[in-house]
Amino acid sequence: MKAKIRVNKNNVIGNIDRRLYGSFIEHLGRAVYNGIYEPDHNTADELGFRKDVIELVRELKVPVVRYPGGNFVSGYNWEDGIGDRTKRPKKLELAWLSVESNQVGVDEFQEWAKRADTEVMMAVNLGTRGPDEARNLVEYCNSSTDTYYANLRRKNGFDKPFGFKLWCLGNEMDGWWQICSKTAEEYARVATEAAKVIKWVDPSVELVACGSSDPHMPTFGTWETTVLQHTYDYIDYLSLHCYYGNREGDTMNFLARAEDMDRFIKTTAAICDKVKAEKNSEKTINLSFDEWNVWYRTKDEEKDMEHWQEAPHLLEEKYNFEDALLVGCMLSTLQNNCDRVKIGCLAQLVNVIAPIMTEENGKVWKQTIFYPYMYASAFGNGATLKADTECDGYKSKEGWDIPYLCASVVDNKEKGELVVFATNRSLTEDMELDIDSCGFDSCKLVKHIELYNDDIDAKNNSENENVSPAERQISDTSPVILKKHSWNMLVYKY
C-alpha cells in the first residue's frame, strides 16, 4: 500500500500549547496511595513519594496534572487534606466507595508536582459544596494577603503561595453518577458564581467549566449551550471527556474511534462559537480535553469490589498493543485540533487507567500506551501543519470513511524539525509513505521511531516489556515503510 502526506509550511492549523500533553491524578484506587505515594517503599523520599515513579513522570515530560478529581472532587472537603497529618480525618469516599485517609492533600500534592517538574490543574467541588469553599481554597493556594486562609497556609509551613493558574469548576456535573449532579441550569448558575468569586480572589487564574462528560450524553449540545450562556464572560475553557473501548473485539472499528474524537471536538468548538456570535463577544472559548483514554475492561469493577477499603485495586486497565495504536491516533487528533484544544489530560497517570504501573513494595513499569504519549510530549512541540493525506481506507460501522493512515505533522521551528506522527491502521499491509513538504528546503529524515508488535494483543508487565519502541535504520535510497498496525514518529531536519 502507498500513502502520501502533503504539508505546506504556511498552512498552519495552530500553535501547540504544551498543556495539551497533560495528565490526571485522582484520589481513586492506587493512583495516589501505593501509586505516587508509598512511604515504606525503598525509593520513597522524605515526604513518602516514590522517586522511581517521579522519574517516569519526568520522562513523559508531563506539563500539567489535573487534581484531585474526577468524581472524587464532588464530595471532597479540601480542608481535610491540609496541616498536621496526624490530625487528618479518615472518611468514607462515596464516589468510589473507598476509605480516604487524607494523608495526601493539596499541601503534599503541590510539592509532588514540583518534584515531578509539572504544574497543578486544581479542581473545586461544585457538587456537595459551592462558591464559598472554592474562593477559600483559591485564597489558601494563591493569596499573599494577610487574611485567614492565606495565613492558614503559612501556619501549615508554606510561606509562598502555590500559584495554581488553572482551575476546574467541578467535574462531570451532568452525570447521574456524580455526587450532587445538576441540570445544566443548576450547574450554570453555581459555576458562574464560583467563577466570579474565584477571579475576584485571583484575577490571573484561568477557569474551565464542565462540558458534557461524554459526546453520547442525551443532553450533549444543549448542556454546552446553557452553560456557556451563563458562564461565557467568566471562563476561559470548556471541558470535554471521552473514553473508548473495544468490547466487540473489532480492531478496525476501534482504531477508527479517533474520528469520533475529532467530531466531538469540532462540534463542541462550533457550539462555543455559536454562543460567541449570539453574545456578540470578541472572546473565544477554547477547549480543555481533560479526560481521554482507552477504558472499558474495568469500567464496572467498583460494583463488584468489597467496599470501604483504603487504596483498593480499581480500574487497573492492562493495556495491549492495539490500545497504544489508538492512543497514538488520539494524540494526532489533539495535535490536529490544537487551534481550539489547548489543554489535554490523559486519564490517568499512575495505576488507574494509566501509562505507569507500580507494584506495592516493588517495581514500576511502563504500559504500552506510555510510548506514544512520551514521544508526542517530547517531540510534538511547535505548530501543527494541515496534513493532506492520500491513502486507501475502509468504512467504520457508522459508515465513515477511515483512511488507513492517521497522521499529524508538527513544525518545530526552534529546533528546525518537521515531526510526523503516523499510525498505519491496516492489520495486513505495510505502507510505503511519501512526504511532500512544500516550503522546507533540504528536509532530511534523521530519526524513525517505530512501535510495533506482530500480536496486537501483546501487553507489558513488570517482568517483560513486549511492546517497546525501536529506532529503524534510515536509508537515503529506500522509501519510508510503516509496518502493518504500527505507530511511528519520523523526524526531519531542515
C-alpha positions in Angstrom: 0.0 0.0 0.0 1.2 3.5 -0.8 0.3 6.7 1.1 1.3 10.4 0.8 1.3 13.3 3.2 1.3 16.8 1.7 2.2 19.7 4.0 2.8 23.4 3.3 5.0 25.4 5.7 2.4 28.3 5.6 -0.7 26.1 6.1 -0.7 26.2 9.9 -3.6 24.8 12.0 -2.3 26.4 15.2 0.4 26.5 17.8 0.5 23.7 20.3 0.1 24.7 23.9 2.4 22.5 26.0 -0.5 21.8 28.3 -2.0 19.6 25.5 0.1 16.8 26.9 -1.2 17.0 30.5 -2.4 14.1 32.7 -4.6 13.5 35.7 -4.3 12.1 39.2 -7.5 11.4 41.2 -7.9 10.0 44.7 -9.1 6.8 43.2 -7.8 3.2 43.7 -4.0 3.2 43.8 -3.4 6.4 41.9 -2.2 8.3 45.0 -1.7 5.7 47.7 0.6 3.0 46.6 1.0 4.9 43.4 2.8 8.2 43.7 2.8 7.9 47.5 4.2 4.9 49.3 6.3 6.0 52.4 7.6 2.5 53.1 8.9 1.9 49.6 12.7 1.7 49.2 12.7 4.7 46.8 10.4 6.9 48.9 11.7 10.4 49.7 11.2 12.2 53.0 7.6 13.1 52.1 6.7 9.5 51.1 6.7 10.0 47.4 8.2 7.2 45.2 11.2 8.6 43.4 11.0 5.8 40.7 7.5 7.0 39.8 8.7 10.6 39.7 11.5 9.6 37.3 9.0 8.1 34.8 6.7 11.2 35.1 9.7 13.3 34.2 10.4 11.0 31.3 6.9 11.7 30.0 7.5 15.5 30.4 4.0 16.0 31.8 3.4 19.8 31.8 0.3 19.8 34.0 -1.6 17.3 36.2 -5.3 17.7 37.0 -6.1 17.1 40.7 -7.8 15.8 42.9 -10.6 14.5 40.6 -12.6 13.4 38.9 -15.7 12.1 40.6 -13.8 12.2 43.9 -13.8 16.0 43.9 -17.6 16.3 44.0 -17.7 15.0 47.6 -14.3 16.3 48.8 -13.6 18.8 51.6 -10.2 20.2 50.8 -9.7 21.3 54.4 -9.3 17.6 55.3 -6.1 17.3 53.4 -4.0 20.2 54.9 -2.0 20.7 58.1 -0.9 18.2 60.6 -1.2 14.7 59.1 -1.8 13.1 62.5 -5.0 15.1 62.9 -6.5 14.5 59.5 -9.7 12.6 59.4 -10.3 9.2 57.7 -13.6 9.5 55.8 -15.9 7.4 53.6 -15.3 8.3 50.0 -18.6 7.9 48.1 -17.5 8.3 44.5 -15.5 5.1 44.6 -16.9 3.5 47.8 -13.5 3.6 49.4 -11.9 5.0 52.6 -9.9 8.2 52.2 -7.0 8.6 54.7 -6.3 12.2 53.7 -2.6 11.6 54.2 -2.1 13.4 50.8 -3.8 16.6 50.1 -3.1 19.9 48.4 -0.2 20.6 50.7 1.6 17.5 49.7 0.5 17.3 46.1 1.8 20.8 45.2 5.2 19.6 46.5 5.0 16.3 44.5 4.3 18.4 41.4 7.4 20.4 41.9 9.5 17.2 42.2 7.9 15.8 39.1 8.6 19.0 37.1 4.9 19.6 36.4 2.1 22.2 37.3 -1.2 21.6 39.1 -4.6 22.0 37.4 -6.7 22.3 40.5 -10.4 21.3 40.7 -13.0 22.7 43.1 -16.0 20.8 44.5 -19.2 22.1 43.0 -21.2 19.0 44.0 -21.7 19.0 47.8 -20.1 22.4 48.1 -20.0 25.7 46.2 -18.6 29.2 45.6 -17.7 29.9 49.2 -15.4 26.8 49.6 -14.0 27.5 46.2 -13.0 31.1 46.9 -11.4 29.9 50.2 -9.4 27.3 48.5 -8.1 29.8 46.0 -7.1 32.1 48.8 -5.3 29.3 50.6 -3.4 28.3 47.4 -2.8 31.6 45.7 -3.0 34.6 48.0 -0.2 36.6 49.6 -2.7 38.7 51.7 -2.7 39.0 55.5 -6.0 37.1 55.7 -7.3 33.9 57.3 -6.8 31.3 54.6 -3.5 32.7 53.3 -2.3 32.8 56.9 -3.5 29.2 57.4 -1.3 28.1 54.6 1.6 30.0 56.2 0.8 28.3 59.5 1.0 24.9 57.7 4.5 25.7 56.6 4.1 27.3 53.2 5.0 31.0 53.3 4.8 31.5 49.5 1.6 30.9 47.6 1.3 27.8 45.5 0.3 29.9 42.5 -2.0 27.4 40.7 -3.1 29.2 37.5 -5.6 26.6 36.1 -8.8 25.7 37.9 -11.7 23.3 37.0 -15.2 24.3 38.1 -16.3 20.9 39.2 -16.3 17.6 37.3 -18.9 15.9 35.0 -21.8 17.6 36.7 -24.2 16.3 34.0 -23.6 12.7 35.0 -26.1 10.7 37.1 -23.1 9.0 38.8 -21.8 12.3 40.1 -22.3 13.3 43.7 -24.9 16.1 43.6 -25.2 16.1 39.8 -27.0 19.0 38.4 -29.2 20.1 35.5 -27.5 22.4 33.0 -29.3 25.5 34.5 -28.3 24.5 38.1 -24.7 23.9 37.2 -24.5 27.1 35.0 -25.6 29.3 37.9 -23.3 27.8 40.5 -20.3 27.7 38.1 -20.9 31.4 37.2 -21.0 32.5 40.8 -17.9 30.4 41.7 -16.1 31.8 38.7 -16.8 35.3 39.7 -15.5 35.0 43.3 -12.5 32.9 42.2 -11.4 35.6 39.8 -12.1 38.3 42.4 -9.6 36.5 44.7 -7.1 35.9 41.9 -7.8 37.6 38.6 -4.8 35.9 37.0 -6.3 32.4 37.0 -7.8 30.5 34.1 -11.1 28.7 34.6 -12.5 25.5 33.0 -16.3 24.9 33.0 -17.8 21.5 32.7 -19.0 20.5 29.2 -20.7 17.1 28.6 -19.0 14.2 30.3 -19.4 12.2 27.1 -20.3 13.1 23.5 -23.1 10.5 23.6 -24.9 12.0 26.6 -28.5 12.8 25.7 -28.0 16.4 26.8 -24.9 16.9 24.7 -25.2 20.2 22.9 -28.0 21.7 25.0 -25.8 21.3 28.1 -22.9 23.2 26.5 -25.2 25.9 25.2 -26.9 26.6 28.5 -23.6 26.5 30.5 -21.9 28.9 28.1 -24.9 31.3 28.0 -24.3 31.8 31.7 -20.6 31.5 32.2 -19.2 32.9 28.9 -17.8 36.2 30.4 -16.1 34.4 33.3 -14.5 31.3 32.0 -11.7 30.5 29.6 -12.2 26.9 28.6 -15.0 24.3 28.3 -14.1 20.7 29.1 -14.6 17.5 27.1 -14.3 14.0 28.4 -14.3 10.7 26.4 -13.1 7.1 26.7 -13.1 4.4 24.1 -13.1 0.7 24.2 -13.2 -2.5 22.1 -15.9 -4.6 23.8 -16.9 -6.2 20.4 -13.4 -7.2 19.5 -13.5 -5.2 16.3 -10.0 -3.8 16.0 -10.6 -1.8 12.8 -13.6 -0.1 14.2 -11.8 0.5 17.5 -8.9 2.2 15.7 -11.5 4.4 13.9 -12.6 6.0 17.3 -10.1 8.9 16.8 -12.6 10.1 14.1 -15.3 10.2 16.8 -13.0 12.2 19.0 -12.4 14.7 16.1 -16.1 15.1 15.6 -16.7 15.7 19.3 -14.0 18.4 19.3 -15.3 20.2 16.2 -18.9 20.1 17.3 -18.1 21.5 20.7 -16.0 24.3 19.2 -18.9 25.1 16.9 -21.2 25.4 19.9 -18.8 27.7 21.6 -18.6 29.9 18.5 -22.4 30.0 18.2 -22.8 31.4 21.7 -19.9 33.8 21.0 -21.9 35.1 18.0 -25.1 35.3 19.9 -23.4 37.4 22.6 -21.5 39.5 20.0 -18.4 38.7 22.0 -14.8 39.2 21.0 -13.7 36.5 23.4 -13.1 32.9 22.1 -13.7 30.0 24.5 -11.2 27.3 23.8 -11.3 23.6 24.9 -9.8 21.5 27.6 -10.0 17.8 26.8 -9.1 17.0 30.3 -10.1 13.3 30.4 -9.3 11.0 27.5 -8.0 7.4 27.1 -8.9 3.8 26.4 -11.0 2.4 29.2 -13.5 -0.4 29.0 -12.3 -3.6 30.6 -12.5 -2.4 34.2 -15.4 0.2 33.8 -17.8 -1.6 36.2 -15.2 -3.0 38.5 -16.1 -1.0 41.6 -19.6 -2.6 41.7 -18.1 -6.0 42.5 -15.3 -4.8 44.8 -15.5 -5.1 48.6 -16.4 -1.6 49.7 -14.7 0.7 52.2 -11.1 -0.3 51.5 -8.1 2.0 51.5 -6.4 2.2 48.1 -8.2 -0.8 46.5 -7.0 -2.1 43.1 -9.5 -0.2 41.0 -9.6 0.5 37.2 -6.1 -1.0 36.7 -6.6 -1.5 32.9 -3.9 -3.7 31.4 -3.2 -2.1 28.0 -2.3 -4.1 24.9 -0.7 -3.0 21.7 -3.9 -2.1 19.9 -4.7 0.3 22.7 -1.3 2.0 22.1 -2.2 2.4 18.4 -5.5 4.2 19.3 -3.8 6.4 21.9 -1.3 7.4 19.1 -4.2 8.2 16.8 -5.9 10.2 19.6 -2.7 12.2 20.2 -2.6 13.1 16.5 -6.3 14.2 16.7 -5.5 16.5 19.6 -2.5 17.9 17.7 -4.6 18.4 14.6 -7.1 20.4 16.7 -4.6 22.5 18.6 -6.2 25.7 17.4 -9.0 25.0 19.8 -7.9 22.3 22.2 -5.3 24.0 24.4 -5.3 21.6 27.3 -5.4 17.8 27.3 -5.3 15.3 30.2 -4.5 11.6 29.6 -6.6 10.0 32.3 -4.9 8.9 34.4 -1.2 8.9 35.2 -0.4 6.1 37.7 -2.1 2.7 38.2 -5.6 3.8 37.4 -6.2 3.6 33.6 -2.6 4.7 33.3 0.7 4.5 31.4 2.7 4.0 34.6 2.1 0.9 36.9 3.5 0.1 40.3 3.9 -2.9 42.4 3.4 -2.4 46.2 6.9 -2.5 47.7 8.1 -3.4 44.2 8.8 -2.3 40.7 7.5 0.4 38.5 6.9 -0.3 34.8 5.6 1.2 31.6 2.4 0.2 29.9 2.1 0.0 26.1 0.4 3.5 25.9 3.4 5.1 27.6 5.4 5.4 24.4 3.1 7.3 22.0 2.4 9.7 24.9 6.1 10.1 25.7 7.2 10.9 22.1 4.3 13.2 21.5 5.1 15.2 24.6 8.8 15.3 23.9 8.8 15.9 20.1 5.3 17.3 19.4 6.0 20.9 20.1 5.6 23.9 17.8 2.9 24.5 15.2 0.7 21.8 13.7 0.5 21.9 9.9 -2.5 20.8 8.0 -1.7 17.3 6.7 -3.4 16.3 3.4 -3.2 12.6 3.2 -3.7 10.3 0.2 -4.3 6.7 1.3 -6.6 3.7 0.9 -9.2 3.3 3.6 -12.2 1.4 5.0 -15.6 2.0 6.4 -16.3 2.3 10.2 -19.6 0.8 11.5 -21.1 4.3 11.3 -20.3 4.4 7.6 -17.5 6.9 8.0 -14.6 6.8 5.5 -11.5 6.0 7.6 -8.0 6.2 5.9 -5.5 3.5 6.9 -3.1 6.4 7.6 -3.7 8.5 10.7 -1.2 11.3 10.8 -0.2 14.7 12.3 2.7 17.0 11.3 4.4 19.4 13.7 6.8 22.1 12.7 9.3 22.8 15.5 10.9 26.0 14.2 13.1 26.3 17.3 14.8 23.0 16.5 14.5 23.2 12.8 12.5 19.9 12.8 9.5 18.6 11.0 8.0 15.8 13.1 5.5 13.4 11.6 3.4 11.1 13.8 1.9 8.3 11.7 -0.2 5.3 12.5 -0.8 2.6 9.9 -4.2 1.2 10.9 -4.1 -1.7 8.4 -3.9 -5.1 10.0 -2.5 -6.8 6.9 -0.4 -4.4 4.8 2.8 -2.4 5.2 2.6 1.2 3.9 5.1 3.0 1.8 4.9 6.6 2.9 5.9 9.6 0.8 6.2 13.1 2.4 5.7 16.1 0.2 6.9 19.1 2.3 6.4 22.4 0.5 8.4 25.3 1.8 11.0 23.2 3.6 14.4 23.3 1.9 16.7 20.2 2.2 14.3 18.3 4.5 16.1 15.2 5.6 14.9 12.2 7.6 17.1 11.8 10.7 15.1 9.6 13.0 12.4 6.9 12.6 10.9 5.6 15.8 8.6 2.6 15.4 6.3 0.9 17.9 5.3 -2.5 16.6 4.4 -6.0 17.7 3.0 -8.7 15.4 0.5 -9.5 18.1 -2.0 -6.7 18.6 -2.9 -8.2 22.0 0.6 -8.0 23.3 1.0 -6.4 26.7 3.8 -5.3 29.0 4.2 -6.3 32.7 6.7 -5.8 35.4 8.9 -8.6 34.1 8.7 -8.2 30.3 8.4 -5.2 28.0 6.8 -6.9 25.0 5.8 -3.6 23.4 8.6 -1.0 23.2 10.0 1.4 20.6 12.7 0.6 18.2 14.8 3.0 16.1 14.7 2.0 12.5 17.7 2.3 10.2 17.4 5.2 7.8 18.4 4.9 4.1 18.7 7.7 1.6 17.7 5.3 -1.2 14.9 3.3 0.3 11.4 4.6 0.9 9.9 5.0 4.4 7.9 1.9 5.3 5.3 1.9 8.0 4.7 -1.7 9.1 1.2 -3.1 9.3 -0.6 -1.9 12.5 2.3 0.2 13.7 2.8 3.7 15.3 5.7 5.7 14.0 7.5 9.0 14.6 9.5 10.5 11.8 11.8 13.4 12.5 13.1 15.5 9.5 15.7 18.2 9.8 15.5 21.3 7.7 
